[in-house]
Amino acid sequence: MDLDLLVVLVAALWGAATGALLPRAAYRFSVPAGEAWRERCPQGHPVRGWLGRARCGQCAAGESSSGPRAAGDPASGVRPAGDPSSGPRPAGESSSGPPAAGDPASRSRPAGDPASRPRPAGDPASGPRPAGEPSPGPGAEGDPASGPHPAGDPSSGPRPAGQAVYGPRTTPLALVTALVCAALAAATGVRPELAVWLLLAPAGVLLAAVDLKVRRLPDPLTLPLAGAALALLGLAALLPEHAGEWTTALLGALALGAGYLLLFLINPAGMGFGDVKLALTAGTVLGWYGWPTLMLGTFAGFLLGAFYGGALLVARRASRKTAIPFGPFLIAGAFLGVLGGAYAA
């Protein structure tokens, strides 16, 4: 097998494997600004770790986050001892017939008493039903118990099997990451910086997924990513046959970060500070291949963002003042710029 083809295949497998670990992190990071990272699934079960599928084993098993219900809870189905409605009835007492003599319910009600009026069909309190008429049960239409219950409500009962996925699906993230890594390998070849691109690519996919979901670029990812990119490219620059310059990578990070900071100061509503931090990483990877690549990747990011905003305007799903997440386009522009720079090198 040709070496370049083997490198692309290995990169695709690496991308698929690492992308399959992103859904849980994407779920935990996808919270509005100012809120703590998620620690529980929507049903209240704890989410352990940051990597792996976004699937709750307890929900899959049909367990309720509220635990077992106490005896006497109307929703538990177990009635306390002495409850007239529990257990078998005494001999001679009919479960559907008229009340016994002396029973307060047997007394005739005066005309006009609301309790004497016939109840609508489907009312659980309407008394005995004709033979063949099914009981509406607790979930019948009009029953307050039939609506959705909030997470953690004891009356919510166990979740049906198959409803355990609480975050992004594994397949789309794994497929996107595999395609990104394969494209980077095809453009870069066996040069040392390919290892850097393959390590940074899953983090870029994760950031794009979170920003698309909640318009937030988490600090635990953006700032360490910039430092990791500079450090890894510094190591790649020590190896033979590399095709970039670490000095221009550092200058590119400073230049693009300063440019985005200026845009943020001019229009804070149109440019988030998370984009400024992410621009440090984008400037690093683009600057590795020189200033023309930096300009190409920066222009591509703004162009993709403009196309997306224009499409929303045409579809009337946004106005001119609607804020859009720019992180995915910044990342996509850097990806296209690196592809162009690596291929030209």
N, C-alpha and C positions, 0 to 999 in steps of 0.2 A: 504494500500500500504506500502511496506517495506520502512523504513526511508532512507536507502542508495539509493534506486531507486528514491525516491522522490527528494533527493539532486541532483542526476545526471540530472533528468529532469529539475529542476529549474535552474541548471547551464547551461544546453543547451539552455534554453529559454533566460537566461541572455546573453549568447554569441551571439545568433541570433539577439537580440535587439541591443546590443552594436556594433556588426559587421555591422549592417545595417546603422549605423551612421558614418562609417569610409570613404566611397568613396569620400566625398567632401574634407576631410582633406588630403586624399592620393593625390588627384588632386592638391591641393594648395601647398603641400610640395614637389611634384615631379618636381623639377626644378634643373638644373645643379648647381654645387657649384659656389658661388659668385653672383647668381641672387636672386632677391627678390621673396618672395613667391607670387604665382599667386593670382591676385585679380579679374580677368575677365575670362569669358568663351572664347573659340576660336573665337567667333563672336563679342567679345567686350562688352558683357553685364556684369555688375558687379556681382560678386559672394559674397553673403552675408553669414557671419557665417562660422564656421569650421566643423560643424557636420551636417550630412544629406546626401541625395542622390546627386550624381554628375549629376544633370539634370537641365537645364536652362528653366524656365517657359516662358521667352520671346522668346527663339528659338522655343519652342514647339508651341507657338501661331503664329509662322511665321513672327515675327517682325524682321526688319533689324536693326542692330546696328547703321547704318548711319542715321536713321531717314528719314522723307519724303524728296523727291527730289524737288528741286526748279523748277518752270516753266521755260521752255527753256532748261533744261538739256536734252541732246539727249536720255539719258537712262530713262527719266521719262515718256515718252509716251505722254506728254502734250506739244504742240508746242505753241510758243508765237503768239500773235495776229499779223497778217500781214504776217505770214509765208505762202508762196504760197502752201506749201504742207499740210496746215491745213484746216480743215473744207471743206464744199462743194465747188466745182469748179463753175465758172460762166457758165451760159447757153451757150451751143454751144461748150464748151471746153470739149474735151474727155480726160479721164484719161489714155487711152492706145493708142490713135491714134497718128498720126503724129503731130509734132508741127505746130503751126499756122505760116502763112507767116510772115516773119520779125523776127521771133524768131531766135536768134543766133544758136540755136541747129538745125535749119532747113537747114542751109547752107550746101552745099556739101563740104566734106573734100577732100583735095588732096590725091592722091594715096600715100600710105606709111605712112600716119599719123597714129601714134599708136592708136589714139582714134577711127579711122575708122575700125580697125580690129575687127572681131567678138570676143566676150568675151566667156570664157569657161562656160559650163553649171554649174549653181550653184552660179555664181557671182551675188551678189545682185544688181550690177550696170549694168547688162546686158540688162536692158530695159524690154519691155513686153515679157511675156512668152506665149507659145502656150496654148490653152484651155486644161485644164486637168492636166497641169504640176503644181505641188504644189510649192509654194514659200518656199525657204529654211529657211527663217526667220533668226533672229539674232543669232541663235545657230547652224547654219548649219556648216557642215564640211568645214574647211578652213576659216571660219569667225573668226577674232581675238577675238570676244566676246564670242566664244564658249568654251574657255579654262577656267580653274578654276580661280576664283578671290581671292586675298588675303583677310584675315579677315579685315573688316572695309571698304572695297572698296565700294563706293556708287553704283557701277554697279553690285554688287554681288546679289542684290535683297533679298527678304525674303527667309529664310530657309524653306524647306518643313517640314511639321509636321512629327514627328517621329524621327527627327535627333537632338534631344535636349540633348542627353547624351554626356557629354564631358569628363568624367573620368571613373574610374573603375566601373564595374557593382556591384550592391548591393548584388545580390544573392551569388556570390562566396565568398565575404568577410564575409557575414553573416554566410554562411555554414562553412567556415574554423574556424571562431571564435567560433561557437557553438560546433564543434567537439573538439576543443582544451579545451574549458571549461568543456565539459562533461567528457573528459578523465582525466582532473585534479581532478574533483569531484569524479570519480570512484576510483582513486588511493589514494586520500587524505581522503575521508570520511568526517565526521562532525567535524574534528579538526579545531581549530581557524585559522590556516594558510591558509585554503581553501579560506577564504574571500580575503586574500592578493593575491593569485594566480588568482582569478577571476577578481580582479581589474587591475592586471598587464597584463593579457592575451590580451585584445584588443589593448593595446599600443604596445605589441610585434608584433601582426599581422600587425598593421599599419606601424611599422618600417620596417618589412620584405617587405611589398608591395612597400614602397618608395625606399628602397635600390635596389630591383630587377628592378625597373623602371629606376632610374637615378644614381645608385651607390652612394647614399648619405644618411647619417644618420643624420637627423637634430638635431642640438644642443638643440632646445627647447623641444625635446623629450628625448634625451639620458641622459643628466645630471639630469634633474628633476626626471626622472624615477629611477635613482639610489638612490637619496635621499628619494623618496617616498617608495621604497622597504625597505630600512633600517628603516624608521620611522614606517611603517606598521608592519613589523616583530617585531619591538620593542614593539608595542602594543600587538601583538599576544603572545609574550613571557610572558606578564603579566597575560594572561588568563590560566585557568587550562586545562589540557589534550593536550597541544601543544606537538609536537613531534620533535622540533628542538631547536637549541641554537643560540641566537642572537650574542653571542661573535664570534662564528665560522663564522656566516654570515658576520660580519664586517671584520674579517681576510680574509675570502674568497674573498671579494670584493677587498681588498688591494692586495692580492696575484695574483689574475687573472688579475687585472688591471696592475700591475707591469709587469707580464709576457707578456701581449700584448704590453705594452709600449716598452719593450725590442725588441720584434719582429718588431715593427714599426721603432725603431732607426736603427736596422740592415738592414732592407729592406723596406724603405718607399713606394716603388712602389708596394709591395706585401701586405701591411697591412695599411689600412687607419687609421687616427687618430680617426675617428668616431667609428671604431671598438674598439679602446682602451677605449673610454668613455662607450660604450655599455657593455664592459667586466666587468665594475664595477657592473652593475645590474645583469649580469649573475653570477658573483662570489658571490653576495649577496644571491640570491635564491638557488644556489647550495650549498653554505657554510652552509646554515640553517640546512641541513641534514648531515653535516659532510664532512670531507676531502675525503672519498671514493666517495661520490656523486659528489664532485667538480671535481675529476679526471675523473669520468665517463662522466659527461656532457661536459667537455673540450675535451676529446678524441672523443666523438661522433660528436661534431661540426667540428673538423678537418677532421674526417673520411668522413662525409657527403660532405664537401667541396671538398675533394680529389676525391670522386666518381663523383661529378658533373663536375669537371674540366676534369677528365679522359673521361667522356662521351662526352664532347664537343670535345676533341682531336680525339676520335674515329670517331665521326661524321664529323670531319674536319670543325667544325664551330669555332674553336679557335686554336691558336698556344700556345707553351709553355710560351710565353711572354704576353699572353692575360690576362688582369686583370679581375677578376670576383668579383661580390659583395659577401662579406663574411658575412655580417650581418645576412641574413636569416639562414645561417648554424650555426652561433653562437647562434641565438635564438632557432633553432631547437634542437641543442645539449643541451642547458639549459632546454628546455622542456622535452626532454627524460631523462635527469638526474634527474629532479624534479619528474617525474613519477616513476623512479626507487627508488629514495630515499623515496618518500611518501609511496610507496607500501611496501618497506622493513621496514619502521618505524611502 
